[in-house]
């Protein structure tokens, strides 16, 4: 398990509860997050194998995983920041 996964997994689980205002909205976010996660889990090994076949090395596959994790972390950060600021505006 990499440092990216250690940071990303709790953020994925807490983001719907932190960034939504109702239970139904949190449930829909959770369903979307889980469906995307399952699709990525199913397609990941196939894509990694294809990248290894094309390049002859796992280096590019590992770099791709790191990039995907970094992008996911940035998206999570901005999604939580935008939603939290909207909550503060409505509460004031």
Secondary structure, DSSP 8 states (H G I E B T S, - for coil): --HHHHHHHHHHHHHHHHH-SSHHHHHHHHHHHHHHHHHHHHHHHHHHHHHHHHHSSSHHHHHHHHHHHHHHHHHHHHHHHHHHHHHHHHH-
